């Protein structure tokens, strides 16, 4: 009987060249077993835990009540964690049934908790804490998802005040835009979201819609006063946003302010004012819209790129192209809606500018959009 190992006997039974190519047989190491079994098990367990957490958070009334209570906790980390989780619920709730009285955004206790947290933060004497500033910006943005406006609007007006950081004020203006858009949509029968992005509404303006509105969509005097101040602010980014919001506030005073902003030194503010006027069936911004379509404002928000790094230059260029495309889409949409109200002399120039965009613009999306508008205005 041979005393050679079985492995050697098996090798001898194979052709020599094949036996030489086979790797040596070694038992699996502990590290290999960990990689093969334990790590995937941990990953699956983690996914299940996260799924369970969000499922519980989204579906449990008890958790919602606990989050509201946590907003008043003495522990700062627990307060802000509760605020963040409520923000997640608010964003999910924006897609829920608007007639559901129990949706998160309609709850008075949620509005009281979040506005109270923002007011306390704004009242603090600490002004150079980056973390506190981030909290204020975050909370100011949540205000737009809350529907208890008798509680929310005074806090939004407060956050718009010029004594606060510009990013906090901009966040407050964006929230005000969401609130005003809901009212504008109800008054005019249009969408809550007035910004045409992927599939803008190119239908001509409905003759039955009585625009401009005879009164503002929001009657709160603190809001209207702060918005007037924002339209005259030294910071162009504030005036830019104010012009957008004024179009959703509507009413005679808002439109008068928008006509003044057509002469603003900042081109982005001029463009927003013209588009806001068109949203209210006012053709005063058509000359500005024509210049946008002719390419005069292609350098909106241009900056001194030589002072930036290569990455910052690329980001700045991407931002510029996005702003340019957004302005063109908004202006094309405005022309399609106001066409029956535009003077014949302006129509000729607008048609020429749009035809040029259709044939020459670098963006396929802009060219297709121009084609759609030309089809309508024929």
C-alpha positions in Angstrom: 0.0 0.0 0.0 1.3 3.4 -0.9 2.0 5.8 1.8 2.0 9.0 -0.4 -0.6 11.6 0.4 -3.9 11.6 -1.6 -3.1 15.0 -3.1 0.1 13.6 -4.7 -1.8 10.5 -6.0 -4.4 12.8 -7.6 -1.7 15.0 -9.2 -0.1 11.9 -10.7 -3.4 10.9 -12.3 -3.6 14.3 -14.2 -1.5 15.4 -17.1 1.7 17.0 -16.0 1.0 20.4 -17.6 -2.4 20.6 -16.0 -1.2 19.6 -12.5 1.5 22.3 -12.6 -1.1 25.0 -13.4 -3.5 24.1 -10.5 -3.1 26.3 -7.4 -2.2 24.6 -4.1 -5.2 23.7 -2.0 -5.2 25.7 1.3 -7.9 26.0 4.0 -9.8 29.3 4.1 -8.4 31.9 6.5 -10.4 33.6 9.3 -10.3 36.9 7.4 -11.8 35.3 4.3 -14.6 33.9 6.4 -15.3 37.3 7.9 -15.4 38.9 4.5 -17.6 36.2 3.0 -20.2 35.8 5.8 -20.0 38.3 8.7 -19.6 41.6 6.8 -22.6 41.0 4.5 -24.6 40.0 7.6 -23.7 43.3 9.2 -24.7 45.2 6.1 -28.0 43.5 5.9 -28.7 44.1 9.6 -27.8 47.7 9.1 -30.2 48.1 6.2 -33.0 46.5 8.1 -32.3 48.7 11.1 -32.4 51.9 9.0 -35.6 50.7 7.2 -37.2 50.0 10.6 -36.1 53.4 11.9 -37.6 55.4 9.0 -40.7 53.1 8.9 -41.3 53.8 12.6 -40.6 57.5 12.2 -42.9 57.9 9.2 -45.8 55.8 10.5 -45.9 56.2 14.3 -48.0 58.9 15.9 -46.2 58.3 19.1 -42.9 59.1 17.5 -44.3 62.4 16.1 -45.6 63.4 19.5 -42.2 62.5 21.0 -40.4 64.6 18.4 -42.5 67.6 19.2 -41.8 67.2 22.9 -38.0 66.8 22.1 -38.0 70.3 20.5 -38.1 71.7 24.0 -35.5 69.4 25.5 -32.7 71.0 27.4 -30.2 68.9 25.5 -29.2 70.9 22.4 -28.3 67.8 20.3 -31.6 66.2 21.0 -33.5 69.4 20.1 -31.8 69.7 16.7 -32.0 66.0 16.0 -35.8 66.2 16.6 -36.0 69.3 14.3 -34.1 67.4 11.5 -36.4 64.4 11.8 -39.5 66.6 11.7 -38.1 68.3 8.6 -37.9 64.8 6.9 -41.6 64.2 7.9 -42.5 67.6 6.5 -40.9 67.0 3.2 -42.7 63.6 2.9 -45.9 65.3 4.0 -45.7 67.7 1.1 -46.6 64.8 -1.2 -49.4 63.6 1.0 -53.2 64.3 0.6 -53.6 68.1 1.0 -57.1 67.5 2.5 -55.7 65.4 5.3 -56.1 67.6 8.5 -53.6 65.3 10.4 -50.7 65.8 8.0 -47.5 67.0 9.6 -47.4 70.4 8.0 -50.9 71.3 9.1 -50.3 70.5 12.8 -50.2 73.5 15.1 -47.9 71.9 17.7 -45.3 71.2 15.0 -45.4 74.8 13.9 -45.2 76.1 17.5 -42.2 73.9 18.2 -40.2 74.7 15.1 -40.9 78.5 15.2 -40.1 78.6 18.9 -36.8 76.9 18.2 -36.0 79.4 15.4 -37.1 82.4 17.5 -34.9 81.3 20.4 -31.9 80.9 18.1 -32.5 84.3 16.5 -32.7 86.0 19.9 -29.3 84.7 21.1 -26.5 87.2 21.4 -24.0 84.8 19.9 -23.5 85.8 16.3 -20.2 84.1 15.3 -21.1 80.5 16.0 -21.2 78.6 12.6 -23.2 75.8 14.0 -25.9 78.1 15.3 -26.0 79.9 12.0 -26.5 76.6 10.2 -29.3 75.8 12.5 -31.0 79.1 11.8 -30.6 78.6 8.0 -32.1 75.1 8.3 -35.0 76.2 10.5 -35.8 79.2 8.3 -36.2 76.8 5.3 -38.6 74.5 7.2 -41.1 77.4 7.6 -42.3 77.1 4.1 -43.7 73.6 4.8 -45.8 74.7 7.8 -49.4 75.8 7.3 -50.3 77.4 10.6 -49.5 80.8 9.1 -50.7 82.9 12.1 -47.8 81.3 13.9 -45.3 81.0 11.0 -45.5 84.3 9.2 -44.3 86.5 12.2 -41.3 84.3 12.5 -40.6 84.4 8.8 -40.8 88.2 8.9 -38.4 88.3 11.8 -35.9 86.1 10.0 -36.0 88.4 7.0 -34.8 91.3 9.0 -31.5 92.9 7.9 -29.9 92.4 11.3 -29.6 88.7 10.6 -27.1 86.8 8.4 -27.8 87.0 4.7 -28.2 83.2 4.3 -30.8 83.2 7.1 -32.7 85.9 5.3 -32.5 84.1 1.9 -33.9 81.0 3.5 -36.7 83.0 5.0 -37.5 84.5 1.6 -37.5 81.0 0.0 -40.0 79.8 2.6 -42.1 82.8 2.0 -42.1 82.0 -1.7 -43.5 78.5 -1.0 -46.2 80.0 1.2 -47.1 82.7 -1.3 -47.2 80.1 -4.1 -49.8 78.1 -2.3 -52.0 81.2 -2.1 -51.3 82.3 -5.6 -52.2 78.9 -6.9 -55.5 78.9 -5.2 -56.4 82.5 -6.4 -55.4 81.8 -10.0 -55.9 78.1 -10.4 -52.3 77.5 -11.3 -49.7 75.2 -9.9 -48.3 75.7 -6.4 -44.7 75.6 -7.9 -44.4 78.5 -10.3 -40.9 77.6 -11.5 -41.0 75.8 -14.9 -38.2 73.2 -14.7 -38.7 69.9 -16.5 -42.0 70.3 -18.2 -43.2 73.9 -18.1 -46.8 74.9 -18.9 -46.8 76.5 -22.3 -50.5 77.1 -22.6 -51.6 80.7 -23.3 -52.9 82.6 -20.3 -56.4 81.8 -19.5 -58.6 84.8 -20.2 -60.9 83.9 -17.3 -58.1 84.4 -14.8 -58.3 88.0 -13.4 -54.7 89.0 -13.3 -53.2 91.0 -11.9 -54.9 90.3 -8.6 -56.6 93.2 -6.9 -55.1 92.4 -3.5 -52.0 90.6 -2.2 -52.1 86.9 -1.6 -50.6 87.4 1.9 -52.1 90.2 4.0 -49.6 90.1 6.9 -48.2 93.7 7.3 -44.9 92.6 8.9 -44.2 90.4 5.9 -45.1 93.1 3.3 -42.9 95.6 5.1 -39.9 93.3 5.3 -40.4 92.3 1.6 -40.4 96.0 0.6 -37.1 96.4 2.5 -35.7 93.3 0.9 -36.5 94.7 -2.6 -34.3 97.8 -1.7 -31.5 95.8 0.1 -27.9 96.5 -0.7 -27.3 92.8 -1.4 -28.3 91.8 -4.9 -29.0 88.2 -4.0 -31.7 89.5 -1.5 -33.2 91.8 -4.2 -33.2 88.9 -6.7 -35.2 86.7 -4.3 -37.5 89.5 -3.3 -38.4 90.1 -7.0 -39.4 86.4 -7.3 -41.6 86.5 -4.1 -43.3 89.8 -5.1 -44.6 88.1 -8.2 -46.3 85.5 -6.0 -47.6 88.1 -3.5 -49.2 90.0 -6.4 -51.5 93.0 -5.9 -51.0 96.6 -7.1 -48.2 97.5 -4.6 -46.1 94.4 -5.4 -46.4 95.0 -9.2 -45.3 98.6 -8.7 -42.2 97.5 -6.9 -41.5 95.0 -9.6 -41.6 97.8 -12.3 -39.0 99.6 -10.2 -36.8 96.5 -10.0 -36.8 96.3 -13.8 -34.3 99.2 -13.6 -32.2 97.5 -10.9 -28.4 97.5 -11.3 -28.3 93.7 -10.9 -29.3 91.8 -14.1 -30.6 88.8 -12.3 -33.0 91.0 -10.3 -34.2 92.6 -13.6 -34.9 89.2 -15.1 -36.7 88.0 -12.0 -38.8 91.1 -12.0 -39.7 90.8 -15.6 -40.7 87.1 -15.2 -42.7 88.0 -12.0 -44.6 90.6 -13.9 -45.4 88.2 -16.7 -46.8 85.7 -14.1 -49.3 88.5 -13.3 -50.2 89.1 -16.9 -48.3 92.4 -16.9 -46.3 93.1 -20.1 -44.0 95.8 -18.6 -41.2 93.3 -18.5 -41.3 92.3 -22.1 -38.4 94.5 -23.2 -36.2 92.8 -20.5 -37.4 89.4 -21.6 -36.6 90.3 -25.2 -33.0 91.2 -24.2 -32.7 87.9 -22.4 -33.8 86.0 -25.5 -31.4 88.0 -27.6 -28.5 86.9 -25.4 -27.8 90.2 -23.8 -27.9 88.8 -20.3 -25.8 85.7 -21.0 -23.2 86.9 -18.5 -25.6 87.2 -15.6 -23.8 86.6 -12.3 -20.4 86.8 -14.0 -17.5 87.0 -11.5 -13.7 87.6 -11.6 -12.7 84.0 -12.3 -9.0 84.8 -12.1 -9.3 85.1 -8.4 -10.7 81.5 -8.1 -9.1 78.0 -8.2 -9.7 75.8 -11.1 -12.4 73.8 -9.3 -14.1 77.0 -8.2 -14.0 78.3 -11.8 -15.6 75.2 -13.1 -18.4 75.5 -10.4 -18.9 79.1 -11.3 -19.2 78.3 -15.0 -21.7 75.5 -14.3 -23.7 77.9 -12.1 -23.7 80.5 -14.8 -24.9 78.1 -17.5 -27.7 76.9 -15.2 -28.8 80.5 -14.4 -28.7 81.3 -18.1 -30.8 78.2 -19.1 -33.3 78.9 -16.3 -33.7 82.5 -17.4 -34.3 81.4 -21.0 -36.9 78.8 -20.1 -38.8 81.2 -17.9 -38.7 83.9 -20.5 -39.8 81.6 -23.3 -42.7 80.4 -21.1 -43.6 84.1 -20.3 -43.8 84.8 -24.1 -46.0 81.9 -24.8 -48.5 82.9 -22.1 -48.5 86.7 -22.8 -48.4 86.5 -26.6 -52.0 87.8 -27.1 -51.2 90.8 -24.9 -47.9 91.8 -26.5 -47.7 94.7 -28.9 -47.1 93.7 -32.6 -43.8 95.6 -32.8 -42.4 93.5 -29.9 -43.9 90.3 -31.4 -41.7 90.6 -34.5 -38.5 91.0 -32.5 -39.5 88.2 -30.1 -40.2 85.8 -33.0 -36.8 86.5 -34.6 -35.0 85.9 -31.3 -36.8 82.7 -30.6 -36.2 81.4 -34.1 -32.5 82.0 -33.6 -32.6 80.1 -30.3 -34.3 77.2 -32.1 -31.6 77.0 -34.8 -28.4 78.0 -33.0 -28.5 77.5 -29.2 -26.1 74.9 -27.9 -28.6 73.3 -25.5 -31.0 70.8 -27.2 -33.5 71.4 -24.4 -33.6 75.2 -25.1 -33.9 74.5 -28.9 -36.9 72.1 -28.3 -38.5 74.6 -25.9 -38.1 77.4 -28.5 -39.7 75.1 -31.1 -42.7 74.5 -28.8 -43.2 78.2 -28.2 -43.0 79.0 -32.0 -45.7 76.4 -32.6 -47.9 78.1 -30.0 -47.4 81.7 -31.2 -48.2 80.9 -34.8 
